[in-house]
Amino acid sequence: MRERIPVSILAGMALILHRHVPALADLLGPVDLLLERIGAGRSQAFAMCHRLLELLPALFRGPGRPRRAPVEEMSLLPVVEACFDYLARHPGAIAVGRQRRRYSDGYRRFVVNLAGPGGLAEGLTVADLSRASQVPLGTLKEWLSPPPDRGRKAEGRGGPESQDSSPSDAAAPEDQGPDAKCSVTVRDTHLRQLFALWQGWHGTFAAFCDAARHEHGLPYSMSFIGDALQAAGLRFRKPQSAGQAPWTRETYIACFPGAQWLGDGTSIAVCFGERIFVFNVEALLDVASNAAVGIHVSATEDEEALLAAYGAGLDATGSPPLAMTLDNRPSNHTPGVAGAIAPTMLLRSTPGRPEAKAPIEGSFGLFRQAIPPLVLEGATPRDIARSHLQAVMTAWFRGRNGRPRRRLNGRSPVEAYREAAPTQEEVDRAARELRERQRRQEAALQTQEAKRDPVRRRLLAQGLEDLGIADPEGSLAANLARYSPEAISYGLATFSTKQGEGTLPPGADPGRYLGGIIRKDHEKRYLRQFAEHLLEQRLRLRDFSLGPLVGRAERLRAAQTPLDLPRSYA
């Protein structure tokens, strides 16, 4: 049976409603009549009303969990001591850089285990554990969250890291000692100390070199330490890509809509009946608004296709951009393109780096995900197939441009582009930045061109002509001219011999195949020369190390009897 509520409480609740809800006051009537209907006395009802008003704030609290009492500093001491003990036993587990810290994978697992069941920090909050371990709160939350499904790169002896891995640091085998592959004649104390320190290192290679110089007083450069460890078989470098452009960052800037466009082309196949047609889709994308401003479908990716897409962009926006960034395809940087888009500045993206044009590359990827394979039924000419593709691309990009974006505060790319009203100061600042970027790129290209030996380029140009390898603009010869003359001569002779005997791989690109021969021979000659210099230095080190010992032994033999020599030698 339900418990009966006292009349005084009902009267107090009725007075609260009568006082704080004016709309109900007219329905409930005067206070005296209301209390008479409930059957409660006036003084008792008003007393209960005041008591309820005092209790209501304690019954209500805001959303979220109640605040926890602050943790005492002494309760964090065991966690601090455990972290200090780990760092003392694992030097290099934390490497402090100019802007961020780098943590080894072992230290990340150690801190995560502290917060696990039975750990010293099991009862602490994430903020308190962050204070005790000196790991930033955002980084610690990322560690404690479920791991992403992606691989991690290894760096140095310490394995994968939670932040900022360096591609040049590769893990060395765990079962090798300091003298695993080191010459027995090497007895230099500094090198032995370097090898011993590297065996117990758990951080990055750069941090190891810094600690060796500042903490242990070993006056060697990073290159020397890397060469020594690699010569001893304790560390192996990963090969770096050659010929990387100097402008590898900030290829595009997001100033305001209409400041910079990105352009690229992609191949799309259309199945029509039993035939398959392949077309090139040239697209231009505005960086700031992420709006596709112009597209054009053509047979090939050439100058005409680019200019047609640029014309479509002008028709859609009404004004040219300050700059347009394209990849390094020769047809994108012809005098005809530069003259047709003037006064728009023509910039180059970083070679071999798709992320330099991430917005347009991502748009093509989304198109392939959203649109099914293009299969057209019926017997029609090629132009009809091309028109179908043009219609599909136009429809998709228009739908994409009309989709609201969180990055644009809920506006669509079309709205962001049309509503943009940059000030003259913003236009001038963007023009200065883009002009400076264009100047740096041109200066870098001129520097690279000046470094290439004209003798090597002439040798390559004549060799390519003799071998029948087309190089109308001289780009292949300019690219291969950075290798040694001996490697170039060897490569041309090898290719000519294989061509004469008919042993060239079928279907191989002649220019790429020749470049591979020259590059491999160049690297082989470099390693051979390095080995000779290294052997020379080791022999010199042996002579320098043994010289004082031999001289001292001769002085002992001259000053002491044969019976006393063993004791003196010892």
C-alpha positions as CSV (number, residue, x, y, z in Angstrom):
1,M,0.0,0.0,0.0
2,R,1.4,3.4,-1.0
3,E,2.4,5.7,1.9
4,R,0.1,8.6,2.5
5,I,1.7,12.1,2.0
6,P,1.0,14.5,4.8
7,V,-1.5,17.3,4.1
8,S,1.0,20.0,5.2
9,I,3.5,18.9,2.5
10,L,0.8,19.0,-0.2
11,A,-0.2,22.4,1.0
12,G,3.4,23.6,0.9
13,M,3.8,22.3,-2.7
14,A,0.6,24.0,-3.7
15,L,1.8,27.3,-2.3
16,I,5.1,27.0,-4.3
17,L,3.1,26.4,-7.5
18,H,0.7,29.2,-6.7
19,R,3.6,31.6,-6.1
20,H,6.1,30.6,-8.9
21,V,3.7,29.5,-11.8
22,P,1.3,32.5,-12.5
23,A,-0.6,30.5,-15.1
24,L,-1.7,28.0,-12.4
25,A,-2.6,30.7,-9.9
26,D,-5.8,31.6,-11.8
27,L,-6.8,28.0,-12.0
28,L,-6.1,27.2,-8.3
29,G,-8.0,30.3,-7.1
30,P,-7.2,32.4,-3.9
31,V,-4.8,31.0,-1.4
32,D,-7.4,30.7,1.4
33,L,-9.8,28.7,-0.8
34,L,-6.9,26.5,-2.0
35,L,-5.8,25.6,1.5
36,E,-9.5,25.0,2.5
37,R,-9.8,22.5,-0.4
38,I,-6.6,20.7,0.7
39,G,-7.7,20.7,4.4
40,A,-4.5,22.3,5.8
41,G,-4.0,25.2,8.2
42,R,-2.7,28.5,6.9
43,S,0.3,28.8,9.3
44,Q,1.3,25.2,8.9
45,A,1.1,25.4,5.1
46,F,3.3,28.5,4.9
47,A,5.9,27.0,7.3
48,M,6.1,23.9,5.2
49,C,6.4,26.0,2.0
50,H,9.5,27.8,3.5
51,R,11.1,24.4,4.5
52,L,10.6,23.0,1.0
53,L,12.1,26.1,-0.6
54,E,15.2,25.6,1.6
55,L,15.5,21.9,0.7
56,L,15.0,22.2,-3.1
57,P,18.5,23.6,-4.0
58,A,20.1,20.6,-2.2
59,L,18.0,18.2,-4.2
60,F,19.1,19.6,-7.6
61,R,22.6,19.6,-9.1
62,G,24.0,20.3,-12.6
63,P,24.8,17.7,-15.2
64,G,27.9,15.6,-15.0
65,R,29.7,13.8,-12.3
66,P,30.3,15.6,-8.9
67,R,33.7,17.1,-8.5
68,R,36.2,15.0,-6.7
69,A,38.2,16.2,-3.7
70,P,41.7,17.3,-4.7
71,V,44.3,14.6,-4.3
72,E,47.0,15.1,-1.8
73,E,50.5,15.7,-3.2
74,M,52.0,12.8,-1.1
75,S,49.6,10.3,-2.7
76,L,51.3,11.0,-6.1
77,L,54.8,10.3,-4.7
78,P,54.8,6.6,-5.5
79,V,53.9,7.2,-9.1
80,V,56.6,9.9,-9.4
81,E,59.2,7.5,-7.9
82,A,58.2,4.7,-10.3
83,C,58.5,7.0,-13.3
84,F,61.9,8.3,-12.1
85,D,63.1,4.7,-11.6
86,Y,62.0,3.7,-15.1
87,L,63.7,6.7,-16.7
88,A,66.9,6.1,-14.8
89,R,67.0,2.5,-16.0
90,H,66.0,3.4,-19.6
91,P,68.0,6.4,-20.7
92,G,66.5,8.0,-23.8
93,A,62.9,6.9,-23.0
94,I,62.0,10.6,-23.1
95,A,63.7,12.9,-25.6
96,V,63.0,16.7,-25.2
97,G,62.9,18.7,-28.4
98,R,62.3,22.4,-29.0
99,Q,58.5,22.1,-29.4
100,R,57.6,18.6,-28.2
101,R,58.7,15.5,-26.3
102,R,59.2,12.1,-27.8
103,Y,58.4,9.0,-25.7
104,S,59.6,5.5,-26.4
105,D,57.0,2.7,-26.8
106,G,58.3,1.1,-23.6
107,Y,57.6,4.2,-21.5
108,R,54.2,4.6,-23.0
109,R,53.3,1.0,-22.0
110,F,54.7,1.6,-18.5
111,V,52.6,4.7,-17.9
112,V,49.5,2.9,-19.3
113,N,50.1,-0.1,-17.0
114,L,50.3,2.3,-14.0
115,A,46.7,3.2,-14.6
116,G,45.6,-0.4,-15.1
117,P,44.2,-2.9,-12.5
118,G,46.6,-3.2,-9.6
119,G,48.8,-0.3,-10.8
120,L,50.1,2.5,-8.6
121,A,47.8,5.0,-10.3
122,E,44.7,2.9,-10.4
123,G,42.7,5.2,-8.2
124,L,44.1,8.5,-9.7
125,T,42.4,10.6,-12.3
126,V,43.9,11.1,-15.7
127,A,44.9,14.7,-14.7
128,D,46.6,13.5,-11.6
129,L,48.5,10.8,-13.5
130,S,49.5,13.4,-16.0
131,R,51.0,15.6,-13.2
132,A,52.9,12.7,-11.7
133,S,54.3,11.3,-15.0
134,Q,54.9,14.7,-16.6
135,V,53.1,13.5,-19.7
136,P,50.8,16.2,-21.3
137,L,47.1,15.5,-20.6
138,G,46.2,15.3,-24.3
139,T,49.0,12.8,-25.0
140,L,48.1,10.7,-22.0
141,K,44.4,10.5,-23.0
142,E,45.5,9.4,-26.4
143,W,47.6,6.6,-24.8
144,L,44.7,5.4,-22.7
145,S,42.2,5.4,-25.6
146,P,41.9,2.3,-27.8
147,P,44.8,2.0,-30.2
148,P,44.2,2.9,-33.9
149,D,44.5,0.2,-36.4
150,R,47.6,1.3,-38.1
151,G,51.3,0.4,-38.0
152,R,54.0,2.4,-36.3
153,K,57.4,3.2,-37.6
154,A,60.4,2.1,-35.6
155,E,63.2,4.5,-34.7
156,G,66.5,3.9,-33.3
157,R,67.1,1.1,-30.8
158,G,64.0,1.9,-28.8
159,G,61.5,0.5,-31.3
160,P,58.3,2.4,-32.3
161,E,57.5,5.7,-30.7
162,S,54.3,7.4,-29.7
163,Q,55.3,10.6,-31.5
164,D,57.5,11.8,-34.3
165,S,59.4,8.9,-35.7
166,S,62.4,9.6,-37.9
167,P,62.6,7.6,-41.2
168,S,66.4,7.4,-41.0
169,D,66.5,5.5,-37.7
170,A,66.1,1.7,-38.0
171,A,66.2,-0.8,-35.2
172,A,69.3,-2.9,-34.8
173,P,69.2,-6.6,-33.9
174,E,68.8,-7.3,-30.2
175,D,71.2,-10.2,-30.1
176,Q,74.3,-8.4,-31.2
177,G,76.9,-7.2,-28.7
178,P,79.1,-4.1,-29.0
179,D,81.8,-6.0,-30.9
180,A,79.5,-8.1,-33.0
181,K,80.9,-6.9,-36.3
182,C,83.5,-4.5,-35.2
183,S,87.1,-5.1,-36.2
184,V,89.2,-6.6,-33.5
185,T,91.9,-4.0,-34.1
186,V,89.6,-1.2,-33.0
187,R,90.4,-0.5,-29.4
188,D,89.5,3.1,-29.2
189,T,87.9,3.9,-25.8
190,H,85.4,6.4,-27.3
191,L,84.1,4.0,-29.9
192,R,83.7,1.3,-27.3
193,Q,81.9,3.6,-25.0
194,L,79.6,4.6,-27.9
195,F,78.8,1.0,-28.7
196,A,78.1,0.2,-25.0
197,L,75.8,3.2,-24.6
198,W,73.9,2.4,-27.8
199,Q,73.2,-1.2,-26.5
200,G,71.2,0.3,-23.6
201,W,69.6,3.2,-25.4
202,H,65.8,3.3,-25.7
203,G,65.2,6.6,-27.4
204,T,65.8,8.2,-30.8
205,F,69.1,8.3,-32.6
206,A,69.1,12.1,-32.6
207,A,68.6,12.2,-28.8
208,F,71.4,9.6,-28.4
209,C,73.9,11.7,-30.3
210,D,72.9,14.7,-28.2
211,A,73.4,12.8,-25.0
212,A,76.7,11.3,-26.2
213,R,78.1,14.9,-26.8
214,H,76.7,16.7,-23.8
215,E,76.3,14.0,-21.1
216,H,79.3,11.8,-21.9
217,G,81.7,14.3,-23.5
218,L,82.2,12.4,-26.8
219,P,83.0,15.1,-29.3
220,Y,81.6,13.5,-32.5
221,S,79.1,14.6,-35.0
222,M,75.8,12.8,-35.8
223,S,77.2,11.6,-39.1
224,F,80.3,10.1,-37.5
225,I,78.3,8.3,-34.8
226,G,75.9,6.9,-37.5
227,D,78.8,5.7,-39.7
228,A,80.5,4.1,-36.7
229,L,77.4,2.3,-35.5
230,Q,76.6,1.1,-39.1
231,A,80.1,0.0,-39.7
232,A,79.9,-2.1,-36.4
233,G,76.6,-3.6,-37.5
234,L,74.7,-2.1,-34.6
235,R,72.4,0.2,-36.6
236,F,71.2,0.3,-40.2
237,R,70.0,3.4,-42.0
238,K,67.0,3.4,-44.2
239,P,67.7,4.7,-47.7
240,Q,66.3,8.2,-48.3
241,S,64.7,9.1,-51.5
242,A,67.0,11.1,-53.8
243,G,66.2,14.3,-55.5
244,Q,63.5,15.5,-53.1
245,A,62.5,19.1,-53.7
246,P,63.5,21.7,-51.1
247,W,60.0,23.0,-50.8
248,T,58.5,20.0,-49.1
249,R,56.1,21.9,-46.8
250,E,53.4,24.5,-47.2
251,T,52.8,23.9,-50.9
252,Y,49.5,25.6,-50.6
253,I,48.0,28.2,-48.1
254,A,44.3,28.7,-47.2
255,C,44.0,32.5,-47.2
256,F,40.6,33.2,-48.6
257,P,38.4,31.8,-51.4
258,G,39.9,32.7,-54.7
259,A,43.5,33.1,-53.5
260,Q,44.9,29.7,-54.7
261,W,43.6,26.9,-56.8
262,L,44.9,23.3,-56.9
263,G,44.8,21.4,-60.1
264,D,45.2,17.7,-61.0
265,G,44.1,15.1,-63.5
266,T,43.0,11.5,-63.0
267,S,42.1,8.6,-65.4
268,I,38.6,7.1,-65.3
269,A,37.5,4.1,-67.3
270,V,34.0,3.9,-68.9
271,C,32.7,0.5,-69.9
272,F,30.4,0.8,-73.0
273,G,29.1,-2.4,-74.2
274,E,32.1,-4.6,-74.8
275,R,34.5,-1.8,-75.1
276,I,36.4,0.2,-72.4
277,F,37.2,3.8,-72.9
278,V,39.7,5.7,-70.7
279,F,39.3,9.4,-70.2
280,N,41.3,12.1,-68.3
281,V,39.3,14.2,-65.8
282,E,41.0,17.6,-65.1
283,A,39.7,19.3,-62.0
284,L,40.5,22.6,-60.2
285,L,39.8,23.0,-56.5
286,D,39.9,26.2,-54.4
287,V,42.0,25.7,-51.3
288,A,40.2,28.0,-48.8
289,S,36.6,27.0,-49.6
290,N,37.3,23.5,-50.8
291,A,35.0,24.1,-53.7
292,A,35.6,22.5,-57.1
293,V,35.6,25.4,-59.4
294,G,36.2,23.8,-62.8
295,I,36.4,20.3,-64.5
296,H,37.0,19.1,-68.0
297,V,36.9,15.6,-69.5
298,S,39.4,14.9,-72.3
299,A,41.2,12.1,-74.0
300,T,44.6,12.8,-72.4
301,E,46.0,15.0,-69.7
302,D,47.6,17.8,-71.7
303,E,47.8,21.6,-72.0
304,E,44.4,21.8,-73.8
305,A,42.6,19.9,-71.0
306,L,44.1,22.1,-68.3
307,L,43.2,25.3,-70.0
308,A,39.6,24.0,-70.6
309,A,39.2,23.3,-66.9
310,Y,40.7,26.7,-66.1
311,G,38.2,28.3,-68.4
312,A,35.3,26.4,-66.7
313,G,36.6,27.7,-63.4
314,L,36.6,31.3,-64.6
315,D,33.0,30.8,-65.9
316,A,31.9,29.5,-62.5
317,T,33.7,32.0,-60.3
318,G,33.9,35.1,-62.5
319,S,37.5,36.0,-61.6
320,P,40.9,34.4,-61.8
321,P,42.8,33.3,-58.6
322,L,46.0,34.8,-57.4
323,A,47.9,31.5,-57.9
324,M,47.4,28.0,-59.2
325,T,49.4,25.0,-58.1
326,L,49.9,22.0,-60.4
327,D,52.0,18.9,-60.3
328,N,55.3,18.8,-62.2
329,R,53.9,17.3,-65.4
330,P,55.6,19.0,-68.4
331,S,52.3,19.9,-70.0
332,N,51.3,21.9,-66.9
333,H,54.2,24.3,-67.1
334,T,54.5,25.3,-70.7
335,P,54.8,28.9,-71.9
336,G,51.3,28.5,-73.3
337,V,49.8,27.7,-69.9
338,A,51.7,30.5,-68.2
339,G,50.5,33.0,-70.8
340,A,46.9,31.8,-70.8
341,I,46.4,32.1,-67.1
342,A,48.3,35.4,-66.6
343,P,48.3,37.3,-64.2
344,T,47.6,34.2,-62.1
345,M,50.9,32.8,-60.7
346,L,51.8,29.3,-61.7
347,L,53.3,27.2,-58.8
348,R,54.7,23.7,-58.7
349,S,53.7,21.0,-56.1
350,T,56.3,19.0,-54.3
351,P,57.5,16.1,-56.6
352,G,56.6,12.6,-55.4
353,R,54.3,13.8,-52.6
354,P,50.6,13.4,-53.2
355,E,49.9,15.2,-49.8
356,A,51.1,18.4,-51.5
357,K,47.8,18.4,-53.3
358,A,45.8,16.7,-50.6
359,P,42.4,18.5,-51.2
360,I,42.2,17.6,-54.9
361,E,43.6,14.1,-54.4
362,G,41.1,13.5,-51.6
363,S,38.3,14.7,-53.9
364,F,39.2,12.1,-56.5
365,G,39.3,9.4,-53.8
366,L,35.9,10.3,-52.6
367,F,34.5,10.2,-56.1
368,R,35.8,6.7,-56.6
369,Q,34.2,5.7,-53.3
370,A,30.8,7.4,-54.0
371,I,30.3,6.5,-57.7
372,P,29.9,2.9,-58.8
373,P,31.8,1.6,-61.9
374,L,30.7,3.5,-65.0
375,V,29.2,0.9,-67.2
376,L,27.0,2.3,-70.1
377,E,24.8,0.1,-72.2
378,G,24.0,0.5,-75.9
379,A,26.1,1.0,-79.0
380,T,27.1,4.7,-79.2
381,P,30.2,6.5,-80.3
382,R,33.0,7.5,-78.1
383,D,31.8,11.1,-77.8
384,I,28.5,9.9,-76.1
385,A,30.6,8.0,-73.6
386,R,32.6,11.1,-72.9
387,S,29.4,13.2,-72.5
388,H,28.1,10.7,-69.9
389,L,31.3,11.0,-67.9
390,Q,31.1,14.8,-68.1
391,A,27.5,14.8,-66.8
392,V,28.4,12.4,-63.9
393,M,31.5,14.5,-62.9
394,T,29.5,17.7,-63.0
395,A,26.6,16.3,-61.0
396,W,29.0,14.9,-58.3
397,F,31.0,18.1,-57.9
398,R,27.9,20.2,-57.7
399,G,26.5,18.0,-55.0
400,R,29.8,18.1,-53.2
401,N,30.0,21.9,-53.4
402,G,26.5,22.2,-51.9
403,R,27.2,20.0,-48.8
404,P,27.7,22.0,-45.6
405,R,31.1,21.7,-43.9
406,R,32.0,22.0,-40.2
407,R,35.3,23.7,-41.2
408,L,33.3,26.4,-42.9
409,N,30.9,27.0,-39.9
410,G,28.0,25.1,-41.4
411,R,28.3,26.7,-44.8
412,S,28.8,24.9,-48.1
413,P,31.8,25.5,-50.3
414,V,29.7,27.4,-52.7
415,E,28.4,29.7,-50.0
416,A,31.9,30.2,-48.6
417,Y,33.2,31.1,-52.0
418,R,30.4,33.5,-53.0
419,E,30.2,35.2,-49.5
420,A,34.0,35.8,-49.3
421,A,34.9,39.5,-49.2
422,P,38.6,39.7,-48.6
423,T,40.0,43.1,-47.8
424,Q,42.6,44.7,-50.0
425,E,45.2,44.1,-47.2
426,E,44.4,40.4,-47.2
427,V,44.7,40.2,-51.0
428,D,48.1,42.0,-50.9
429,R,49.4,39.8,-48.0
430,A,48.4,36.6,-49.9
431,A,49.9,37.9,-53.1
432,R,53.2,38.6,-51.3
433,E,53.3,35.2,-49.7
434,L,52.5,33.4,-53.0
435,R,55.0,35.6,-54.8
436,E,57.7,34.7,-52.2
437,R,56.9,31.0,-52.6
438,Q,57.2,31.3,-56.3
439,R,60.5,33.1,-55.9
440,R,61.9,30.4,-53.6
441,Q,60.8,27.6,-56.0
442,E,62.4,29.4,-59.0
443,A,65.6,30.0,-56.9
444,A,65.7,26.3,-55.9
445,L,65.3,25.2,-59.5
446,Q,68.1,27.5,-60.6
447,T,70.3,26.2,-57.9
448,Q,69.6,22.6,-58.8
449,E,70.2,23.4,-62.5
450,A,73.6,25.1,-61.6
451,K,74.8,22.1,-59.6
452,R,74.4,19.7,-62.6
453,D,77.7,19.4,-64.5
454,P,77.3,20.4,-68.2
455,V,79.8,17.7,-69.2
456,R,77.6,15.0,-67.6
457,R,74.5,16.4,-69.3
458,R,76.2,16.5,-72.7
459,L,77.4,12.9,-72.1
460,L,73.9,11.8,-71.3
461,A,72.3,13.7,-74.1
462,Q,74.5,12.1,-76.6
463,G,74.2,8.6,-75.0
464,L,70.3,8.9,-75.0
465,E,70.3,9.9,-78.6
466,D,72.6,6.9,-79.5
467,L,70.4,4.5,-77.6
468,G,67.2,5.9,-79.1
469,I,65.7,7.0,-75.8
470,A,63.4,10.0,-76.4
471,D,64.2,13.1,-74.2
472,P,63.0,16.1,-76.1
473,E,63.1,18.5,-73.2
474,G,66.3,17.2,-71.6
475,S,64.5,16.4,-68.3
476,L,65.8,12.8,-68.2
477,A,69.4,13.9,-68.8
478,A,69.1,16.7,-66.2
479,N,67.7,14.2,-63.7
480,L,70.5,11.6,-64.2
481,A,73.3,14.2,-64.3
482,R,73.6,14.3,-60.5
483,Y,75.3,10.8,-60.6
484,S,79.0,10.3,-61.0
485,P,80.5,10.3,-64.5
486,E,81.8,6.7,-64.0
487,A,78.3,5.5,-63.1
488,I,76.8,7.3,-66.1
489,S,79.4,5.7,-68.5
490,Y,78.8,2.3,-66.9
491,G,75.0,2.7,-67.3
492,L,75.1,3.8,-70.9
493,A,77.5,0.9,-71.8
494,T,75.4,-1.7,-70.0
495,F,72.2,-0.5,-71.6
496,S,73.8,-0.5,-75.0
497,T,75.1,-4.0,-74.5
498,K,71.8,-5.4,-73.4
499,Q,70.1,-3.6,-76.2
500,G,72.4,-5.1,-78.8
501,E,72.0,-8.6,-77.3
502,G,68.2,-8.2,-77.0
503,T,68.2,-8.9,-73.2
504,L,66.4,-5.8,-72.1
505,P,63.3,-6.6,-70.0
506,P,60.2,-6.7,-72.2
507,G,57.8,-3.8,-71.5
508,A,60.3,-1.9,-69.3
509,D,60.5,1.9,-69.7
510,P,63.9,2.6,-71.3
511,G,64.5,5.8,-69.4
512,R,63.6,4.3,-66.0
513,Y,65.6,1.2,-66.7
514,L,68.7,3.2,-67.7
515,G,68.3,5.4,-64.6
516,G,68.1,2.3,-62.3
517,I,71.4,0.9,-63.8
518,I,73.2,4.3,-63.3
519,R,71.8,4.8,-59.7
520,K,72.8,1.3,-58.5
521,D,76.3,1.6,-59.9
522,H,76.6,5.0,-58.3
523,E,75.6,3.6,-54.9
524,K,78.0,0.6,-55.3
525,R,80.9,2.9,-56.1
526,Y,80.1,5.1,-53.1
527,L,80.0,2.2,-50.7
528,R,83.3,0.8,-52.1
529,Q,85.0,4.2,-51.7
530,F,83.5,4.5,-48.2
531,A,84.9,1.1,-47.3
532,E,88.3,2.0,-48.5
533,H,88.4,5.2,-46.5
534,L,87.0,3.4,-43.4
535,L,89.8,0.8,-43.7
536,E,92.4,3.5,-44.0
537,Q,91.1,5.2,-40.9
538,R,91.0,2.0,-38.9
539,L,94.6,1.1,-39.9
540,R,95.7,4.6,-38.9
541,L,93.9,4.2,-35.6
542,R,95.7,0.9,-35.0
543,D,99.1,2.5,-35.7
544,F,98.3,5.5,-33.4
545,S,97.2,3.1,-30.7
546,L,100.1,0.7,-30.9
547,G,102.8,3.4,-31.4
548,P,103.0,4.5,-27.7
549,L,102.8,0.9,-26.5
550,V,105.7,-0.3,-28.7
551,G,107.9,2.7,-27.7
552,R,107.3,2.0,-24.0
553,A,108.0,-1.7,-24.5
554,E,111.4,-0.8,-26.1
555,R,112.3,1.5,-23.2
556,L,111.5,-1.2,-20.7
557,R,113.6,-3.8,-22.5
558,A,116.5,-1.4,-22.6
559,A,116.3,-0.5,-18.9
560,Q,115.4,-3.8,-17.2
561,T,116.5,-7.4,-17.1
562,P,114.5,-10.1,-18.9
563,L,113.4,-11.5,-15.5
564,D,111.7,-8.2,-14.6
565,L,110.0,-7.6,-18.0
566,P,106.9,-9.7,-17.4
567,R,106.1,-7.8,-14.2
568,S,106.7,-4.4,-15.9
569,Y,104.5,-5.4,-18.9
570,A,101.7,-6.4,-16.6
